[in-house]
C-alpha cells in the first residue's frame, strides 16, 4: 500500500482523498492549515489528517519524508512550496495548477530531481492536453488545434450566467494573467477575456474566450509543428462582457482580494454543474484537409452516497488516474513529465480516468471522435 499526501482539504482535495481511499490501495494523509476543514472530512478508512501550514518548510518536508507522492490541491500561489519540499523529501510530485509561472518553477526544480514532477494533472490543464495530443498524432501535417473547456451551472440564474464551482482564486487568476498561444506558427501571448467567439453544442449556445494556463505545456510540445494553437474557456453568453467591466473598467484586476470577496459573497456555489470538453484539430491526412473533433459532457452525480460536482469529479479523477499510472510503472518516474506524454487510451482505461466516460446517471457519456473531409 502506497502512502500519499494530499495538500488541501477543500472540495477537490477531499474528493481526491475519497477516491483513493475507496480503492484500498493507498494510505492517505490530508494536510490543511484549517483543523475545521479537516474535521469536515469525517472519518474515512485509510485517511489521516494533519494540521499544517505548507509555508512551514521543515514541517512539510517532515510530513513528506518516506511518502510515495504528494498531490497538491492547494491554491496556485502555494505550488512552489509543495514542489520544493517534495524534491528534498524524495517524493513524487503532482499538482493541479493552471498558473504558468508556477509550472515553470516546477519544471526548473525537476531538472535534476530523482522523482517525477507532474504538474497540471486536472481537467484544463491536464486531460484536455491528453485529448489534443491524441487527436494531433492522427495527422501528417497539423494546421489548427483548438481547445475549449468549461465548468458551467446546469441552471444559470444570474446576470453572470455562472455559479462558483471551484477555486475562486483560480478563476480570477486565469481571467487576469497572459495567455499562451501559437499564431501563424509562432508562440504568442494573448490577453485574457479577448477573442470572444460563439458556438453551439447539442442545441445550446455558448461563448468562449482566452484564459490563462489551459494549454499546459502544449505550446512547447507543438511549437514548429502547428500553425495555430489556442485555449479558451466556455461560458454562457454575456459572461465575458460583465467580467471585463469588473476587471478593466472597475479595475478590480488590481484588487483581486476585493473581487474574490465580492464573488464569494454574491455568486452562489453549486454542485449541479456540467463540464464541457470540446477539442478540434485540423490538418492534412493523406493529402486531404481533415478535421477531427472530441466532444464530451460530464455531469455531477452521486458518489459514495453524496452528490459530487462535475468539476470535482473531472479534476480529482484526473490527478488520481495519473497517480495510479505512476504507481503502476506506466509513466516515467524521474524528472518533468508532461500531460501529453500520457495516451488517451491509457487514461480512459484507468479506473479513475473512466470517470470521463460516465454520464449523469452512471451510464456511458457521449464521447465522440469524428473525422470529416473539409
Beta strands, then each sheet from edge to edge (+ up, - down):
strand 1: 2-7
strand 2: 26-32
strand 3: 47-51
strand 4: 69-72
strand 5: 92-95
strand 6: 116-118
strand 7: 141-153
strand 8: 179-183
strand 9: 186-190
strand 10: 197-201
strand 11: 204-210
strand 12: 228-235
strand 13: 273-285
strand 14: 288-299
strand 15: 301-303
strand 16: 306-308
strand 17: 335-336
strand 18: 367-373
sheet 1: 3+ 2+ 1+ 4+ 5+ 6+ 17+
sheet 2: 10+ 11- 12+ 7+ 13- 14+ 18-
sheet 3: 8+ 9-
sheet 4: 15+ 16-
end
